[in-house]
Amino acid sequence: MEKILSMLEEIRPEHDFTQSEDFIEDGLLDSFDLISLIDMLEGEYHIVIDGLDVLPENFCSTEAIANLVKKSGGNV
């Protein structure tokens, strides 16, 4: 999860992701950020995230993102 948090901080260094319960609802990530994050996750974990899984609930927390990576075949 530290790796995911570090990716989030790289995309949006001005936000403290540890203080948010829902990154999307709190406005910490927008659609362009999600594209960058998906690209980083796919490269780091050697996975392909299905377009049908690109839903706000899969990117609302580090835990949700980790679950998405696992679902896509990656090891977190």
All heavy atoms as a GROMACS GRO file, in nm:
protein
  597
    1MET      N    1   0.083  -0.121   0.000
    1MET     CA    2   0.000   0.000   0.000
    1MET      C    3   0.087   0.127   0.000
    1MET      O    4   0.042   0.228  -0.049
    1MET     CB    5  -0.092   0.000   0.120
    1MET     CG    6  -0.191  -0.112   0.117
    1MET     SD    7  -0.357  -0.055   0.093
    1MET     CE    8  -0.441  -0.151   0.212
    2GLU      N    9   0.208   0.115   0.055
    2GLU     CA   10   0.298   0.231   0.055
    2GLU      C   11   0.332   0.273  -0.088
    2GLU      O   12   0.342   0.392  -0.117
    2GLU     CB   13   0.426   0.199   0.132
    2GLU     CG   14   0.407   0.192   0.282
    2GLU     CD   15   0.357   0.324   0.341
    2GLU    OE1   16   0.409   0.431   0.304
    2GLU    OE2   17   0.264   0.318   0.424
    3LYS      N   18   0.348   0.175  -0.176
    3LYS     CA   19   0.381   0.204  -0.316
    3LYS      C   20   0.265   0.280  -0.382
    3LYS      O   21   0.288   0.375  -0.456
    3LYS     CB   22   0.408   0.072  -0.389
    3LYS     CG   23   0.499   0.086  -0.508
    3LYS     CD   24   0.526  -0.048  -0.571
    3LYS     CE   25   0.634  -0.122  -0.494
    3LYS     NZ   26   0.679  -0.243  -0.564
    4ILE      N   27   0.144   0.237  -0.352
    4ILE     CA   28   0.026   0.304  -0.408
    4ILE      C   29   0.018   0.447  -0.355
    4ILE      O   30  -0.006   0.541  -0.431
    4ILE     CB   31  -0.103   0.225  -0.376
    4ILE    CG1   32  -0.102   0.092  -0.454
    4ILE    CG2   33  -0.227   0.307  -0.410
    4ILE    CD1   34  -0.211  -0.004  -0.416
    5LEU      N   35   0.040   0.464  -0.227
    5LEU     CA   36   0.037   0.598  -0.166
    5LEU      C   37   0.144   0.686  -0.230
    5LEU      O   38   0.120   0.803  -0.259
    5LEU     CB   39   0.057   0.587  -0.015
    5LEU     CG   40   0.033   0.713   0.065
    5LEU    CD1   41  -0.107   0.768   0.042
    5LEU    CD2   42   0.056   0.687   0.212
    6SER      N   43   0.260   0.630  -0.256
    6SER     CA   44   0.367   0.707  -0.317
    6SER      C   45   0.331   0.749  -0.460
    6SER      O   46   0.363   0.859  -0.504
    6SER     CB   47   0.496   0.624  -0.311
    6SER     OG   48   0.568   0.626  -0.425
    7MET      N   49   0.260   0.662  -0.533
    7MET     CA   50   0.213   0.697  -0.668
    7MET      C   51   0.113   0.813  -0.661
    7MET      O   52   0.120   0.906  -0.741
    7MET     CB   53   0.147   0.578  -0.736
    7MET     CG   54   0.240   0.469  -0.776
    7MET     SD   55   0.146   0.334  -0.849
    7MET     CE   56   0.268   0.206  -0.849
    8LEU      N   57   0.022   0.804  -0.566
    8LEU     CA   58  -0.077   0.910  -0.550
    8LEU      C   59  -0.010   1.043  -0.518
    8LEU      O   60  -0.046   1.148  -0.571
    8LEU     CB   61  -0.176   0.873  -0.439
    8LEU     CG   62  -0.270   0.757  -0.469
    8LEU    CD1   63  -0.339   0.709  -0.342
    8LEU    CD2   64  -0.373   0.797  -0.574
    9GLU      N   65   0.090   1.038  -0.430
    9GLU     CA   66   0.162   1.161  -0.392
    9GLU      C   67   0.242   1.216  -0.508
    9GLU      O   68   0.263   1.337  -0.518
    9GLU     CB   69   0.250   1.133  -0.270
    9GLU     CG   70   0.167   1.110  -0.145
    9GLU     CD   71   0.247   1.055  -0.028
    9GLU    OE1   72   0.364   1.013  -0.046
    9GLU    OE2   73   0.192   1.055   0.084
   10GLU      N   74   0.287   1.129  -0.597
   10GLU     CA   75   0.360   1.174  -0.716
   10GLU      C   76   0.266   1.247  -0.811
   10GLU      O   77   0.302   1.349  -0.870
   10GLU     CB   78   0.425   1.054  -0.786
   10GLU     CG   79   0.514   1.092  -0.901
   10GLU     CD   80   0.582   0.972  -0.964
   10GLU    OE1   81   0.613   0.874  -0.893
   10GLU    OE2   82   0.603   0.976  -1.086
   11ILE      N   83   0.145   1.195  -0.825
   11ILE     CA   84   0.046   1.256  -0.914
   11ILE      C   85  -0.004   1.389  -0.856
   11ILE      O   86  -0.017   1.488  -0.927
   11ILE     CB   87  -0.072   1.160  -0.938
   11ILE    CG1   88  -0.025   1.039  -1.019
   11ILE    CG2   89  -0.187   1.231  -1.010
   11ILE    CD1   90  -0.126   0.926  -1.026
   12ARG      N   91  -0.036   1.390  -0.728
   12ARG     CA   92  -0.092   1.509  -0.662
   12ARG      C   93  -0.018   1.537  -0.530
   12ARG      O   94  -0.072   1.515  -0.422
   12ARG     CB   95  -0.240   1.488  -0.633
   12ARG     CG   96  -0.330   1.491  -0.753
   12ARG     CD   97  -0.328   1.630  -0.816
   12ARG     NE   98  -0.435   1.645  -0.911
   12ARG     CZ   99  -0.522   1.743  -0.907
   12ARG    NH1  100  -0.515   1.836  -0.816
   12ARG    NH2  101  -0.616   1.750  -0.998
   13PRO      N  102   0.105   1.590  -0.538
   13PRO     CA  103   0.184   1.612  -0.416
   13PRO      C  104   0.121   1.713  -0.319
   13PRO      O  105   0.153   1.713  -0.200
   13PRO     CB  106   0.319   1.660  -0.468
   13PRO     CG  107   0.294   1.705  -0.608
   13PRO     CD  108   0.175   1.629  -0.658
   14GLU      N  109   0.030   1.794  -0.370
   14GLU     CA  110  -0.031   1.896  -0.284
   14GLU      C  111  -0.139   1.841  -0.191
   14GLU      O  112  -0.185   1.910  -0.101
   14GLU     CB  113  -0.089   2.011  -0.369
   14GLU     CG  114  -0.211   1.975  -0.452
   14GLU     CD  115  -0.181   1.912  -0.588
   14GLU    OE1  116  -0.068   1.866  -0.612
   14GLU    OE2  117  -0.274   1.907  -0.670
   15HIS      N  118  -0.179   1.716  -0.210
   15HIS     CA  119  -0.284   1.658  -0.126
   15HIS      C  120  -0.228   1.557  -0.027
   15HIS      O  121  -0.130   1.489  -0.054
   15HIS     CB  122  -0.389   1.586  -0.213
   15HIS     CG  123  -0.466   1.676  -0.304
   15HIS    ND1  124  -0.530   1.788  -0.261
   15HIS    CD2  125  -0.489   1.669  -0.437
   15HIS    CE1  126  -0.589   1.848  -0.362
   15HIS    NE2  127  -0.566   1.778  -0.472
   16ASP      N  128  -0.293   1.547   0.088
   16ASP     CA  129  -0.258   1.446   0.188
   16ASP      C  130  -0.361   1.334   0.179
   16ASP      O  131  -0.470   1.343   0.235
   16ASP     CB  132  -0.257   1.508   0.328
   16ASP     CG  133  -0.214   1.410   0.435
   16ASP    OD1  134  -0.190   1.291   0.402
   16ASP    OD2  135  -0.203   1.450   0.551
   17PHE      N  136  -0.325   1.230   0.109
   17PHE     CA  137  -0.417   1.119   0.086
   17PHE      C  138  -0.446   1.039   0.212
   17PHE      O  139  -0.546   0.970   0.219
   17PHE     CB  140  -0.364   1.028  -0.025
   17PHE     CG  141  -0.371   1.092  -0.161
   17PHE    CD1  142  -0.264   1.164  -0.212
   17PHE    CD2  143  -0.485   1.083  -0.238
   17PHE    CE1  144  -0.272   1.224  -0.336
   17PHE    CE2  145  -0.495   1.143  -0.362
   17PHE     CZ  146  -0.387   1.214  -0.411
   18THR      N  147  -0.359   1.051   0.312
   18THR     CA  148  -0.381   0.975   0.437
   18THR      C  149  -0.496   1.034   0.519
   18THR      O  150  -0.548   0.967   0.606
   18THR     CB  151  -0.254   0.971   0.523
   18THR    OG1  152  -0.218   1.104   0.560
   18THR    CG2  153  -0.138   0.906   0.449
   19GLN      N  154  -0.537   1.156   0.487
   19GLN     CA  155  -0.644   1.221   0.563
   19GLN      C  156  -0.781   1.210   0.497
   19GLN      O  157  -0.878   1.266   0.546
   19GLN     CB  158  -0.610   1.370   0.583
   19GLN     CG  159  -0.482   1.394   0.661
   19GLN     CD  160  -0.489   1.334   0.800
   19GLN    OE1  161  -0.583   1.357   0.875
   19GLN    NE2  162  -0.388   1.254   0.835
   20SER      N  163  -0.788   1.138   0.385
   20SER     CA  164  -0.914   1.130   0.311
   20SER      C  165  -0.973   0.990   0.320
   20SER      O  166  -0.902   0.890   0.313
   20SER     CB  167  -0.888   1.164   0.164
   20SER     OG  168  -1.004   1.142   0.086
   21GLU      N  169  -1.104   0.987   0.333
   21GLU     CA  170  -1.177   0.859   0.334
   21GLU      C  171  -1.226   0.823   0.193
   21GLU      O  172  -1.257   0.709   0.166
   21GLU     CB  173  -1.296   0.869   0.428
   21GLU     CG  174  -1.257   0.909   0.568
   21GLU     CD  175  -1.288   0.803   0.670
   21GLU    OE1  176  -1.374   0.719   0.643
   21GLU    OE2  177  -1.226   0.806   0.775
   22ASP      N  178  -1.233   0.922   0.104
   22ASP     CA  179  -1.278   0.898  -0.033
   22ASP      C  180  -1.210   0.999  -0.126
   22ASP      O  181  -1.248   1.116  -0.131
   22ASP     CB  182  -1.429   0.911  -0.041
   22ASP     CG  183  -1.484   0.866  -0.176
   22ASP    OD1  184  -1.417   0.887  -0.279
   22ASP    OD2  185  -1.596   0.811  -0.178
   23PHE      N  186  -1.106   0.952  -0.197
   23PHE     CA  187  -1.026   1.041  -0.281
   23PHE      C  188  -1.109   1.110  -0.389
   23PHE      O  189  -1.084   1.226  -0.421
   23PHE     CB  190  -0.914   0.963  -0.350
   23PHE     CG  191  -0.822   0.888  -0.257
   23PHE    CD1  192  -0.754   0.775  -0.300
   23PHE    CD2  193  -0.801   0.930  -0.127
   23PHE    CE1  194  -0.668   0.706  -0.217
   23PHE    CE2  195  -0.716   0.861  -0.042
   23PHE     CZ  196  -0.649   0.748  -0.087
   24ILE      N  197  -1.207   1.041  -0.444
   24ILE     CA  198  -1.288   1.097  -0.552
   24ILE      C  199  -1.386   1.200  -0.497
   24ILE      O  200  -1.392   1.313  -0.544
   24ILE     CB  201  -1.364   0.985  -0.628
   24ILE    CG1  202  -1.270   0.875  -0.678
   24ILE    CG2  203  -1.447   1.045  -0.742
   24ILE    CD1  204  -1.165   0.918  -0.776
   25GLU      N  205  -1.460   1.159  -0.394
   25GLU     CA  206  -1.560   1.249  -0.334
   25GLU      C  207  -1.495   1.375  -0.277
   25GLU      O  208  -1.552   1.484  -0.285
   25GLU     CB  209  -1.634   1.174  -0.223
   25GLU     CG  210  -1.760   1.245  -0.176
   25GLU     CD  211  -1.837   1.160  -0.077
   25GLU    OE1  212  -1.895   1.058  -0.118
   25GLU    OE2  213  -1.838   1.198   0.042
   26ASP      N  214  -1.374   1.360  -0.222
   26ASP     CA  215  -1.304   1.475  -0.163
   26ASP      C  216  -1.233   1.561  -0.268
   26ASP      O  217  -1.171   1.661  -0.233
   26ASP     CB  218  -1.204   1.428  -0.057
   26ASP     CG  219  -1.272   1.369   0.066
   26ASP    OD1  220  -1.394   1.390   0.084
   26ASP    OD2  221  -1.203   1.301   0.145
   27GLY      N  222  -1.240   1.519  -0.394
   27GLY     CA  223  -1.181   1.599  -0.501
   27GLY      C  224  -1.030   1.589  -0.512
   27GLY      O  225  -0.966   1.677  -0.571
   28LEU      N  226  -0.970   1.485  -0.455
   28LEU     CA  227  -0.825   1.471  -0.461
   28LEU      C  228  -0.777   1.417  -0.594
   28LEU      O  229  -0.664   1.441  -0.635
   28LEU     CB  230  -0.775   1.380  -0.348
   28LEU     CG  231  -0.812   1.420  -0.205
   28LEU    CD1  232  -0.745   1.328  -0.106
   28LEU    CD2  233  -0.778   1.564  -0.176
   29LEU      N  234  -0.863   1.341  -0.663
   29LEU     CA  235  -0.828   1.286  -0.794
   29LEU      C  236  -0.937   1.320  -0.895
   29LEU      O  237  -1.055   1.311  -0.864
   29LEU     CB  238  -0.817   1.132  -0.786
   29LEU     CG  239  -0.706   1.074  -0.701
   29LEU    CD1  240  -0.720   0.923  -0.692
   29LEU    CD2  241  -0.570   1.112  -0.756
   30ASP      N  242  -0.895   1.360  -1.015
   30ASP     CA  243  -0.992   1.382  -1.121
   30ASP      C  244  -0.968   1.277  -1.231
   30ASP      O  245  -0.883   1.190  -1.216
   30ASP     CB  246  -0.983   1.525  -1.176
   30ASP     CG  247  -0.849   1.559  -1.239
   30ASP    OD1  248  -0.777   1.467  -1.284
   30ASP    OD2  249  -0.815   1.679  -1.245
   31SER      N  250  -1.042   1.285  -1.339
   31SER     CA  251  -1.034   1.182  -1.442
   31SER      C  252  -0.894   1.174  -1.505
   31SER      O  253  -0.846   1.065  -1.537
   31SER     CB  254  -1.140   1.205  -1.550
   31SER     OG  255  -1.126   1.334  -1.605
   32PHE      N  256  -0.827   1.288  -1.520
   32PHE     CA  257  -0.692   1.286  -1.576
   32PHE      C  258  -0.594   1.218  -1.480
   32PHE      O  259  -0.504   1.146  -1.522
   32PHE     CB  260  -0.645   1.428  -1.609
   32PHE     CG  261  -0.724   1.492  -1.718
   32PHE    CD1  262  -0.809   1.597  -1.689
   32PHE    CD2  263  -0.716   1.447  -1.850
   32PHE    CE1  264  -0.886   1.656  -1.790
   32PHE    CE2  265  -0.791   1.505  -1.950
   32PHE     CZ  266  -0.876   1.610  -1.920
   33ASP      N  267  -0.614   1.241  -1.350
   33ASP     CA  268  -0.530   1.176  -1.249
   33ASP      C  269  -0.549   1.024  -1.254
   33ASP      O  270  -0.453   0.949  -1.238
   33ASP     CB  271  -0.565   1.226  -1.108
   33ASP     CG  272  -0.540   1.375  -1.092
   33ASP    OD1  273  -0.450   1.430  -1.158
   33ASP    OD2  274  -0.613   1.437  -1.012
   34LEU      N  275  -0.673   0.981  -1.274
   34LEU     CA  276  -0.701   0.837  -1.281
   34LEU      C  277  -0.629   0.773  -1.398
   34LEU      O  278  -0.575   0.662  -1.385
   34LEU     CB  279  -0.851   0.811  -1.289
   34LEU     CG  280  -0.933   0.843  -1.165
   34LEU    CD1  281  -1.078   0.803  -1.186
   34LEU    CD2  282  -0.877   0.775  -1.042
   35ILE      N  283  -0.624   0.841  -1.512
   35ILE     CA  284  -0.553   0.788  -1.628
   35ILE      C  285  -0.405   0.772  -1.594
   35ILE      O  286  -0.344   0.667  -1.624
   35ILE     CB  287  -0.574   0.879  -1.751
   35ILE    CG1  288  -0.720   0.872  -1.796
   35ILE    CG2  289  -0.479   0.839  -1.865
   35ILE    CD1  290  -0.759   0.978  -1.896
   36SER      N  291  -0.347   0.871  -1.531
   36SER     CA  292  -0.206   0.862  -1.491
   36SER      C  293  -0.184   0.750  -1.391
   36SER      O  294  -0.088   0.674  -1.402
   36SER     CB  295  -0.160   0.995  -1.428
   36SER     OG  296  -0.168   1.100  -1.520
   37LEU      N  297  -0.273   0.741  -1.294
   37LEU     CA  298  -0.260   0.637  -1.191
   37LEU      C  299  -0.273   0.498  -1.252
   37LEU      O  300  -0.193   0.408  -1.220
   37LEU     CB  301  -0.365   0.658  -1.082
   37LEU     CG  302  -0.364   0.556  -0.968
   37LEU    CD1  303  -0.229   0.553  -0.897
   37LEU    CD2  304  -0.477   0.586  -0.869
   38ILE      N  305  -0.369   0.479  -1.340
   38ILE     CA  306  -0.388   0.348  -1.406
   38ILE      C  307  -0.260   0.312  -1.482
   38ILE      O  308  -0.213   0.198  -1.474
   38ILE     CB  309  -0.511   0.350  -1.498
   38ILE    CG1  310  -0.639   0.355  -1.412
   38ILE    CG2  311  -0.512   0.230  -1.591
   38ILE    CD1  312  -0.764   0.388  -1.490
   39ASP      N  313  -0.204   0.406  -1.554
   39ASP     CA  314  -0.081   0.382  -1.629
   39ASP      C  315   0.032   0.340  -1.534
   39ASP      O  316   0.106   0.245  -1.562
   39ASP     CB  317  -0.043   0.507  -1.709
   39ASP     CG  318   0.075   0.484  -1.800
   39ASP    OD1  319   0.070   0.387  -1.879
   39ASP    OD2  320   0.172   0.561  -1.790
   40MET      N  321   0.045   0.409  -1.423
   40MET     CA  322   0.150   0.377  -1.325
   40MET      C  323   0.127   0.239  -1.264
   40MET      O  324   0.221   0.160  -1.248
   40MET     CB  325   0.153   0.484  -1.215
   40MET     CG  326   0.200   0.619  -1.263
   40MET     SD  327   0.175   0.747  -1.138
   40MET     CE  328   0.328   0.732  -1.045
   41LEU      N  329   0.003   0.210  -1.228
   41LEU     CA  330  -0.030   0.080  -1.167
   41LEU      C  331  -0.001  -0.034  -1.265
   41LEU      O  332   0.057  -0.137  -1.227
   41LEU     CB  333  -0.176   0.076  -1.124
   41LEU     CG  334  -0.217   0.166  -1.008
   41LEU    CD1  335  -0.369   0.173  -0.997
   41LEU    CD2  336  -0.155   0.118  -0.877
   42GLU      N  337  -0.042  -0.016  -1.390
   42GLU     CA  338  -0.021  -0.121  -1.489
   42GLU      C  339   0.129  -0.146  -1.511
   42GLU      O  340   0.171  -0.261  -1.522
   42GLU     CB  341  -0.090  -0.085  -1.621
   42GLU     CG  342  -0.240  -0.092  -1.612
   42GLU     CD  343  -0.313  -0.060  -1.742
   42GLU    OE1  344  -0.257   0.012  -1.828
   42GLU    OE2  345  -0.427  -0.107  -1.756
   43GLY      N  346   0.207  -0.040  -1.513
   43GLY     CA  347   0.352  -0.054  -1.532
   43GLY      C  348   0.419  -0.116  -1.410
   43GLY      O  349   0.503  -0.206  -1.423
   44GLU      N  350   0.384  -0.070  -1.293
   44GLU     CA  351   0.447  -0.117  -1.169
   44GLU      C  352   0.414  -0.263  -1.138
   44GLU      O  353   0.499  -0.339  -1.095
   44GLU     CB  354   0.403  -0.027  -1.053
   44GLU     CG  355   0.462  -0.065  -0.919
   44GLU     CD  356   0.612  -0.044  -0.911
   44GLU    OE1  357   0.663   0.055  -0.969
   44GLU    OE2  358   0.680  -0.126  -0.845
   45TYR      N  359   0.287  -0.299  -1.157
   45TYR     CA  360   0.242  -0.432  -1.117
   45TYR      C  361   0.227  -0.530  -1.235
   45TYR      O  362   0.185  -0.643  -1.215
   45TYR     CB  363   0.109  -0.421  -1.040
   45TYR     CG  364   0.125  -0.350  -0.908
   45TYR    CD1  365   0.084  -0.219  -0.892
   45TYR    CD2  366   0.184  -0.414  -0.800
   45TYR    CE1  367   0.100  -0.153  -0.771
   45TYR    CE2  368   0.200  -0.350  -0.678
   45TYR     CZ  369   0.159  -0.218  -0.664
   45TYR     OH  370   0.175  -0.155  -0.544
   46HIS      N  371   0.263  -0.484  -1.356
   46HIS     CA  372   0.258  -0.568  -1.477
   46HIS      C  373   0.119  -0.630  -1.494
   46HIS      O  374   0.103  -0.751  -1.507
   46HIS     CB  375   0.365  -0.677  -1.471
   46HIS     CG  376   0.501  -0.623  -1.442
   46HIS    ND1  377   0.572  -0.550  -1.533
   46HIS    CD2  378   0.577  -0.628  -1.329
   46HIS    CE1  379   0.687  -0.512  -1.480
   46HIS    NE2  380   0.692  -0.558  -1.356
   47ILE      N  381   0.020  -0.542  -1.492
   47ILE     CA  382  -0.120  -0.584  -1.505
   47ILE      C  383  -0.187  -0.501  -1.613
   47ILE      O  384  -0.130  -0.402  -1.662
   47ILE     CB  385  -0.197  -0.566  -1.371
   47ILE    CG1  386  -0.194  -0.419  -1.326
   47ILE    CG2  387  -0.145  -0.660  -1.264
   47ILE    CD1  388  -0.283  -0.386  -1.209
   48VAL      N  389  -0.308  -0.541  -1.648
   48VAL     CA  390  -0.394  -0.460  -1.735
   48VAL      C  391  -0.526  -0.443  -1.659
   48VAL      O  392  -0.589  -0.542  -1.622
   48VAL     CB  393  -0.419  -0.528  -1.871
   48VAL    CG1  394  -0.519  -0.448  -1.952
   48VAL    CG2  395  -0.288  -0.543  -1.947
   49ILE      N  396  -0.562  -0.319  -1.635
   49ILE     CA  397  -0.687  -0.290  -1.565
   49ILE      C  398  -0.798  -0.280  -1.669
   49ILE      O  399  -0.791  -0.200  -1.763
   49ILE     CB  400  -0.676  -0.161  -1.482
   49ILE    CG1  401  -0.572  -0.183  -1.370
   49ILE    CG2  402  -0.811  -0.120  -1.426
   49ILE    CD1  403  -0.538  -0.060  -1.290
   50ASP      N  404  -0.899  -0.363  -1.654
   50ASP     CA  405  -1.012  -0.368  -1.746
   50ASP      C  406  -1.087  -0.235  -1.741
   50ASP      O  407  -1.109  -0.178  -1.634
   50ASP     CB  408  -1.105  -0.483  -1.704
   50ASP     CG  409  -1.213  -0.509  -1.807
   50ASP    OD1  410  -1.294  -0.417  -1.833
   50ASP    OD2  411  -1.218  -0.621  -1.859
   51GLY      N  412  -1.126  -0.187  -1.857
   51GLY     CA  413  -1.200  -0.061  -1.865
   51GLY      C  414  -1.327  -0.062  -1.783
   51GLY      O  415  -1.370   0.042  -1.732
   52LEU      N  416  -1.388  -0.179  -1.767
   52LEU     CA  417  -1.510  -0.189  -1.687
   52LEU      C  418  -1.484  -0.170  -1.538
   52LEU      O  419  -1.576  -0.145  -1.461
   52LEU     CB  420  -1.577  -0.325  -1.711
   52LEU     CG  421  -1.625  -0.351  -1.854
   52LEU    CD1  422  -1.676  -0.494  -1.868
   52LEU    CD2  423  -1.733  -0.252  -1.893
   53ASP      N  424  -1.356  -0.180  -1.497
   53ASP     CA  425  -1.320  -0.161  -1.357
   53ASP      C  426  -1.282  -0.017  -1.325
   53ASP      O  427  -1.249   0.015  -1.211
   53ASP     CB  428  -1.203  -0.254  -1.319
   53ASP     CG  429  -1.247  -0.399  -1.311
   53ASP    OD1  430  -1.363  -0.423  -1.270
   53ASP    OD2  431  -1.167  -0.487  -1.346
   54VAL      N  432  -1.285   0.070  -1.425
   54VAL     CA  433  -1.251   0.210  -1.403
   54VAL      C  434  -1.376   0.281  -1.352
   54VAL      O  435  -1.448   0.349  -1.425
   54VAL     CB  436  -1.195   0.276  -1.531
   54VAL    CG1  437  -1.158   0.422  -1.503
   54VAL    CG2  438  -1.074   0.198  -1.581
   55LEU      N  439  -1.402   0.258  -1.225
   55LEU     CA  440  -1.518   0.314  -1.155
   55LEU      C  441  -1.470   0.390  -1.033
   55LEU      O  442  -1.369   0.352  -0.971
   55LEU     CB  443  -1.610   0.200  -1.110
   55LEU     CG  444  -1.662   0.106  -1.219
   55LEU    CD1  445  -1.726  -0.017  -1.157
   55LEU    CD2  446  -1.761   0.181  -1.306
   56PRO      N  447  -1.540   0.497  -0.994
   56PRO     CA  448  -1.496   0.576  -0.879
   56PRO      C  449  -1.471   0.492  -0.754
   56PRO      O  450  -1.374   0.516  -0.682
   56PRO     CB  451  -1.612   0.675  -0.857
   56PRO     CG  452  -1.677   0.687  -0.990
   56PRO     CD  453  -1.660   0.552  -1.056
   57GLU      N  454  -1.556   0.392  -0.729
   57GLU     CA  455  -1.540   0.313  -0.606
   57GLU      C  456  -1.410   0.231  -0.603
   57GLU      O  457  -1.364   0.193  -0.496
   57GLU     CB  458  -1.660   0.222  -0.581
   57GLU     CG  459  -1.691   0.127  -0.694
   57GLU     CD  460  -1.797   0.178  -0.791
   57GLU    OE1  461  -1.814   0.301  -0.806
   57GLU    OE2  462  -1.863   0.094  -0.852
   58ASN      N  463  -1.348   0.210  -0.719
   58ASN     CA  464  -1.221   0.136  -0.723
   58ASN      C  465  -1.100   0.226  -0.700
   58ASN      O  466  -0.987   0.177  -0.693
   58ASN     CB  467  -1.206   0.062  -0.855
   58ASN     CG  468  -1.299  -0.056  -0.865
   58ASN    OD1  469  -1.338  -0.115  -0.766
   58ASN    ND2  470  -1.337  -0.091  -0.987
   59PHE      N  471  -1.124   0.356  -0.688
   59PHE     CA  472  -1.014   0.451  -0.670
   59PHE      C  473  -1.037   0.545  -0.553
   59PHE      O  474  -0.975   0.649  -0.543
   59PHE     CB  475  -0.994   0.532  -0.799
   59PHE     CG  476  -0.951   0.447  -0.914
   59PHE    CD1  477  -1.046   0.395  -1.001
   59PHE    CD2  478  -0.819   0.416  -0.935
   59PHE    CE1  479  -1.008   0.314  -1.108
   59PHE    CE2  480  -0.779   0.335  -1.041
   59PHE     CZ  481  -0.874   0.285  -1.127
   60CYS      N  482  -1.127   0.509  -0.462
   60CYS     CA  483  -1.164   0.600  -0.353
   60CYS      C  484  -1.070   0.592  -0.233
   60CYS      O  485  -1.069   0.681  -0.149
   60CYS     CB  486  -1.308   0.576  -0.311
   60CYS     SG  487  -1.337   0.413  -0.244
   61SER      N  488  -0.987   0.486  -0.226
   61SER     CA  489  -0.894   0.471  -0.113
   61SER      C  490  -0.777   0.384  -0.157
   61SER      O  491  -0.785   0.316  -0.259
   61SER     CB  492  -0.965   0.405   0.005
   61SER     OG  493  -0.999   0.271  -0.026
   62THR      N  494  -0.669   0.385  -0.078
   62THR     CA  495  -0.556   0.298  -0.111
   62THR      C  496  -0.598   0.152  -0.104
   62THR      O  497  -0.554   0.071  -0.185
   62THR     CB  498  -0.435   0.323  -0.019
   62THR    OG1  499  -0.477   0.316   0.117
   62THR    CG2  500  -0.370   0.457  -0.046
   63GLU      N  501  -0.686   0.119  -0.012
   63GLU     CA  502  -0.734  -0.019   0.000
   63GLU      C  503  -0.813  -0.060  -0.125
   63GLU      O  504  -0.795  -0.170  -0.178
   63GLU     CB  505  -0.821  -0.035   0.124
   63GLU     CG  506  -0.861  -0.179   0.151
   63GLU     CD  507  -0.937  -0.193   0.282
   63GLU    OE1  508  -0.887  -0.148   0.386
   63GLU    OE2  509  -1.048  -0.249   0.277
   64ALA      N  510  -0.900   0.028  -0.173
   64ALA     CA  511  -0.978  -0.001  -0.294
   64ALA      C  512  -0.886  -0.018  -0.414
   64ALA      O  513  -0.906  -0.108  -0.497
   64ALA     CB  514  -1.080   0.109  -0.318
   65ILE      N  515  -0.784   0.067  -0.424
   65ILE     CA  516  -0.689   0.058  -0.536
   65ILE      C  517  -0.610  -0.074  -0.526
   65ILE      O  518  -0.591  -0.143  -0.626
   65ILE     CB  519  -0.595   0.180  -0.538
   65ILE    CG1  520  -0.676   0.308  -0.565
   65ILE    CG2  521  -0.485   0.163  -0.643
   65ILE    CD1  522  -0.601   0.437  -0.541
   66ALA      N  523  -0.568  -0.110  -0.405
   66ALA     CA  524  -0.496  -0.237  -0.385
   66ALA      C  525  -0.583  -0.355  -0.425
   66ALA      O  526  -0.536  -0.450  -0.489
   66ALA     CB  527  -0.450  -0.249  -0.240
   67ASN      N  528  -0.710  -0.350  -0.390
   67ASN     CA  529  -0.803  -0.458  -0.428
   67ASN      C  530  -0.818  -0.468  -0.579
   67ASN      O  531  -0.825  -0.576  -0.635
   67ASN     CB  532  -0.939  -0.439  -0.361
   67ASN     CG  533  -0.935  -0.468  -0.213
   67ASN    OD1  534  -0.849  -0.542  -0.164
   67ASN    ND2  535  -1.027  -0.409  -0.139
   68LEU      N  536  -0.820  -0.353  -0.646
   68LEU     CA  537  -0.828  -0.350  -0.791
   68LEU      C  538  -0.703  -0.413  -0.854
   68LEU      O  539  -0.712  -0.490  -0.949
   68LEU     CB  540  -0.847  -0.206  -0.842
   68LEU     CG  541  -0.849  -0.187  -0.993
   68LEU    CD1  542  -0.963  -0.266  -1.058
   68LEU    CD2  543  -0.859  -0.040  -1.027
   69VAL      N  544  -0.587  -0.379  -0.798
   69VAL     CA  545  -0.461  -0.437  -0.848
   69VAL      C  546  -0.463  -0.588  -0.832
   69VAL      O  547  -0.430  -0.662  -0.924
   69VAL     CB  548  -0.340  -0.374  -0.775
   69VAL    CG1  549  -0.212  -0.452  -0.805
   69VAL    CG2  550  -0.324  -0.228  -0.814
   70LYS      N  551  -0.508  -0.634  -0.715
   70LYS     CA  552  -0.517  -0.780  -0.690
   70LYS      C  553  -0.615  -0.845  -0.787
   70LYS      O  554  -0.586  -0.950  -0.843
   70LYS     CB  555  -0.560  -0.806  -0.546
   70LYS     CG  556  -0.455  -0.772  -0.443
   70LYS     CD  557  -0.509  -0.791  -0.303
   70LYS     CE  558  -0.416  -0.730  -0.200
   70LYS     NZ  559  -0.475  -0.726  -0.067
   71LYS      N  560  -0.730  -0.781  -0.807
   71LYS     CA  561  -0.831  -0.835  -0.899
   71LYS      C  562  -0.776  -0.845  -1.042
   71LYS      O  563  -0.812  -0.935  -1.116
   71LYS     CB  564  -0.955  -0.745  -0.897
   71LYS     CG  565  -1.064  -0.788  -0.992
   71LYS     CD  566  -1.182  -0.694  -0.991
   71LYS     CE  567  -1.285  -0.742  -1.093
   71LYS     NZ  568  -1.384  -0.642  -1.121
   72SER      N  569  -0.685  -0.754  -1.075
   72SER     CA  570  -0.627  -0.751  -1.209
   72SER      C  571  -0.505  -0.842  -1.220
   72SER      O  572  -0.439  -0.844  -1.324
   72SER     CB  573  -0.589  -0.607  -1.245
   72SER     OG  574  -0.702  -0.523  -1.240
   73GLY      N  575  -0.473  -0.914  -1.113
   73GLY     CA  576  -0.365  -1.012  -1.118
   73GLY      C  577  -0.232  -0.967  -1.060
   73GLY      O  578  -0.133  -1.038  -1.072
   74GLY      N  579  -0.231  -0.851  -0.994
   74GLY     CA  580  -0.106  -0.802  -0.938
   74GLY      C  581  -0.090  -0.838  -0.791
   74GLY      O  582  -0.187  -0.873  -0.725
   75ASN      N  583   0.033  -0.831  -0.743
   75ASN     CA  584   0.064  -0.854  -0.601
   75ASN      C  585   0.093  -0.722  -0.534
   75ASN      O  586   0.183  -0.650  -0.577
   75ASN     CB  587   0.188  -0.944  -0.586
   75ASN     CG  588   0.151  -1.090  -0.589
   75ASN    OD1  589   0.038  -1.126  -0.560
   75ASN    ND2  590   0.247  -1.173  -0.625
   76VAL      N  591   0.018  -0.692  -0.429
   76VAL     CA  592   0.040  -0.565  -0.357
   76VAL      C  593   0.111  -0.597  -0.227
   76VAL      O  594   0.076  -0.685  -0.154
   76VAL     CB  595  -0.096  -0.496  -0.328
   76VAL    CG1  596  -0.072  -0.368  -0.249
   76VAL    CG2  597  -0.168  -0.466  -0.455
   0.00000   0.00000   0.00000
